[in-house]
Amino acid sequence: MLADEVKSWLFIEFSVPEGVELEESDVVEILDSLKLKYKFLISQVIVFDSNNKPSIDKVDKLKLMIAQIVLAKYKKSDDESDYDEDSLNFLIYESQEILFSFNIVGEDISDEDFINYLVRIQDGEVINYDKESEFLANVDYEVKHYSPIPLFHNIRCSNIAIFKLRTLSLGFAIIGYMKINSEFRVTIKAFKYDMLKYIIDNLHKYEWIQNVKWENNINWNWLMSRSVPSGYRIAEEHITSNELMKSFLKITKANALEGKMSFVLERLLNKGYLNEKEYIENISSDREINKFLSTYHRLISNNFPEKGIWIDPSLGLIFDEKNREDPKRIIENNSFEKIYAPTYHLLHYIRMFWHQEFVEEVVKKVKEEFNIEHSNYKIINIKTDAQFDLKRDGDPISSSRDIDILIRIKDNRKNSEYIVAIEAKRNADEFGNVKKDIEKKITQRYARIFKAFIMIAYFNKNDSVTRQDDVKWGHDETPLKRPLFLCANTNFQSLVSDLKDTITMLSEMTNEYE
C-alpha cells in the first residue's frame, strides 16, 4: 500500500550570516523543546514527513528561536554590519520525492571514484556519506525519527551520500551507489527537478556517461509530473472510434484525392456544407468523397418578412399575421437551396477531432519512416492530447498548456534524449498566435524541458507566413530560446516529408538553444 503512495516531504531551510557557526545540536535542542517530530536534519535543512507537519504557530516559534540564537552568535562575531531577526532567510515548502536510477556499464568505477565525481560537481558539497545500514539505523529505524514513510530505505543501494548545492535552495539530494555484478548502480532521490537535473548535467562531463544505461528521461519524468487530467476526448471516444469517422480520416490521407478533399474540408469547416454549384462542379462524380455527403434543403431565412411571422406547428405552415382573424399563408415566400452535407455526427467529428487525428497520423508515419532512415536518432515515444500545468511551482493544480502531441527522441550518439511539442492548427496564419501562447502559458523554468516546438497546419493560403521563429523567455542579453517551426500542407505525404525533414534538422542542431 505504501509503495503506491506518492511520498511528500515538508522542508524548512534557513541560512545564517557568514562567520556565524550554528551547531546542529543548537537546532536539535529547539526542535525537541517544541516537541516537533522531524525526520532528518542536515546543514540548515529540516525535513518532516507529510504525516508530521508542524503547525503554523510552531513554525513561527521555530523561526523566532533560531533567529535569536543566530543573533546572539552574530553579536559575538567581529562583523559590525546590521543584522536582526527579520534578516533570517527562512524558507518553508513541500515537495514530492523523485527517484531516478541508472546503471553505468562497461566501466571499472569504484565507490571511491564515484564519491570523487560528486565532490567535483561545481557549487556542490558532499555533506556526509556512509553505508546504507548506518542511515537506516540512525534515521529510518531510530525511534526519535521513526515514521511509516522511509527517507533512505527505498533507495536500495548499499552506500549513500548526502549532496547539497551551496547556490540553490533545493533542499538536498540523497544519492545511493554500489557495484552490482558488472555494473555500477546509482539512484538519486531529489525533491526538486532542478536539483536532479543539475546533478545529471554535471555528470555529463565525464566520459563514462556514454556508457550509462538510462532507465528513464529526466525531462520526460518532469513533464509527466506536471500533467493534469483532461478527459474531454474520452467522453466522446465513441465518435472518433466510429467506422464512418475512420473511413473519412483515411480518404483525407489519400494523395490522389488531396485537391478535392482540401476543397471539401474548407467548406465543411467554415460553413458546414457545399452548395449545389460547388458540389456539381467539384465532387459530384467522385464516389469516394460524395458518399460522405447527403442532400438537404436549406431554408434561406432572410427571405421572410422582418415582422409578423406566425407558425402553426400542427399544419407546418408559416403565415403573415397581419390579421389574426384571417391569416394569410406565405408559403410561396419561402426560399430553399439544395445543399450537400455530412451527417451531424460526422460534421461534429470533422470540426472537433479530424485535424488533430490527421496530424497524429502524420506523426505516426514520420516515426515509422524516421526510425528506418536514421541510425543516430530514434523516435521512442509519442504522447497525444495531454494537458499540463507549466506556469506554477509546486503540485500541478490546473491546465496552462494543452499539448496536442509530444515526441520523445533518442540521440544514440550522445546517449541522450530530447522532447518536441507539436501544436495542431488548421491554418498556417495562426503561427504568430501559437508563439504568443507558448510564451504566455509556459514559464522559462518549464520551457527548458523542450528542445523545440512545431506547429502543423493543414491550410496555408499565405505563403509569406514565417516558417521558423524563436520563442524567447527572459529579458537579459542571453534569454532562453527555443525554435518554433511551421509545417503546413494539405497533402498527407508532403506533410510527412516536411515534418520528417524538420525533426532531422532540429536533431542536428547544436547547443545554440541550450
Summary of the structure (lengths in Angstrom):
residues: 514
radius of gyration: 31.9
end to end distance: 41.0
largest distance: 107.3
contacts: 1461
relative contact order: 0.08
helix: 39%
strand: 29%
